[in-house]
Amino acid sequence: MEPIVTWNINDMQNTRTDLQLTTNEIEPDILMVQETRLHHKQHKSKWVTMIVPRYHIECSSIKEDIHRRRGGVATLIKQELWD
């Protein structure tokens, strides 16, 4: 178990399997990811919370056209620490 991990994920949608493996195997207390490339409307979508159900997720990204996704960051905090 690692307390804090940072990762340039380079597109959260395309690396969701890697994200699940990371949270299940390494089990960081806090995971900070860059280059999420999520559209701002995807931050609270069900699939984001379904990928890592034991984590509270806070996202931020540039408000752009849905066809142009770039940048973005997310902080995932273990739900037990968030509560």
SVG drawing of the C-alpha trace seen along z (x, -y; Angstrom):
<svg xmlns="http://www.w3.org/2000/svg" viewBox="-24 -26 28 32">
<polyline fill="none" stroke="black" stroke-width="0.4" points="0.0,0.0 1.3,-3.4 -0.1,-6.5 0.1,-8.9 0.7,-8.2 0.8,-10.5 0.4,-9.4 0.2,-11.0 -2.7,-8.8 -2.9,-10.2 -6.6,-9.7 -8.7,-8.3 -11.2,-6.7 -8.6,-4.7 -6.7,-3.6 -9.6,-2.6 -8.4,1.0 -5.0,-0.2 -6.6,-2.6 -8.7,0.2 -5.6,2.4 -3.6,-0.4 -6.3,-1.1 -6.8,2.6 -3.2,3.7 -1.3,0.7 -4.3,-0.7 -3.0,-4.3 -4.8,-6.4 -4.6,-9.3 -4.1,-9.0 -3.5,-12.2 -3.8,-11.9 -2.9,-14.4 -4.0,-14.5 -7.4,-12.9 -8.8,-14.3 -12.3,-14.2 -14.9,-16.6 -16.1,-18.8 -19.6,-17.2 -18.1,-13.7 -16.8,-14.5 -19.8,-13.3 -20.9,-10.6 -21.7,-7.1 -18.9,-5.4 -16.2,-7.6 -17.4,-6.5 -17.9,-2.9 -14.3,-2.6 -13.0,-3.1 -16.0,-2.6 -14.0,-2.8 -12.7,-6.3 -14.1,-9.8 -13.2,-11.6 -12.7,-15.3 -12.0,-16.4 -11.1,-19.6 -10.7,-20.2 -10.9,-22.9 -14.4,-23.6 -14.1,-22.8 -15.9,-21.3 -16.8,-17.6 -14.7,-16.6 -11.5,-18.3 -10.5,-16.7 -7.1,-17.7 -5.5,-18.4 -7.4,-17.8 -6.6,-16.6 -8.3,-14.3 -7.7,-13.5 -9.0,-10.2 -9.2,-9.8 -10.1,-6.5 -13.7,-6.8 -12.9,-5.8 -10.6,-8.8 -13.1,-11.1 -15.9,-10.2"/>
</svg>
